[in-house]
Amino acid sequence: MRLKLTLRQQRPVEWIPYNYGYYLAATIYNTLSQSSSDFATRLHDQGYAPEGARQKFKYFTFSNLQIPVRTKEQGQIVSRSRAVTLYLSSPKEDFLQHLIIGLFADGPLRIHNALFDKQSIESLPEPEWSESMTFSMLSPLAVSAYRDPSMGMNTKEYLRYDDGRLPGILMHNLQAKYRGIYGNEPPESRIPFSITFESGYLKRMQDKGRGVGKLITIKDVNERETRVKAIECPFTVTGHPELIKVGYECGFGENNSMGFGMVRVDTKAG
């Protein structure tokens, strides 16, 4: 399920850190704790994975803040918008129930030092799922691989949009999420899994002297900073509709619970 949250600024001008993903994630956990502190802590610390599991998915994602009137000053976003929109998505009913209960609790929503009243919460209809769908991005896509440890570089490498490894890694990530959600093997598709980034968008960015890579700083629970090289570009994905649905609901790629990989159906496609 996907929710659209409309917020109203408490003050005419609100200052939000430029890399606000960490603060927005903290806001979501704080909101969950308004319903159940035990659930919020468990989700934050271990996700939905059973104890000892290597992959610990949290099965939710959120969009960038949609701020119509904004400037960037002193390394921060300065919002002069009365209304700000945020999208949140998850296939997990308990997450959504706790989130909605928390959102209906009294008090403003705080994102770092910015304060917002909760104006409306709307449940959005599901798209029609098919074997080929085109999406635009509500938050950047992050996909990584570990460098070869035999070269002495056992560290993460974030992939570019044109890296040949990206489709396979993205597919395996979706399959792992599917197993965790449904408890069985993902269905076989009649057509090979693929992802193609929109060539027209790539050319427009190139003509402007810009790329589709975006460097974003995120923090962990110990306040340590990590720089994520993400991708912002519409794409078409082909594969089994159930796998595509997992990407839509949980987020494509990784770091979803920090606000990466959220998409919407591109109605301009075709």
Protein Blocks (a to p, Z undefined) as FASTA:
>chain_A
ZZddddddfbfbdcddfblmlmmmmmmmmmmmmmommlmmmmmmnojadehiabdcehia
cdddddfbacdeehiacdfbfbdcdddddfbfklmmmmmmmmmpgcdddehjaccddfbd
cddddddddfbdcdddfbdcdddddddfklopaccddddfklmklmmmmmmmmmmmmmmm
nopacdddfbdcdddddfklmmmmmmnopafbdcdddddfkopacdddddddddddeddf
klmmmmmmnogaehklnopaiacddfkgZZ
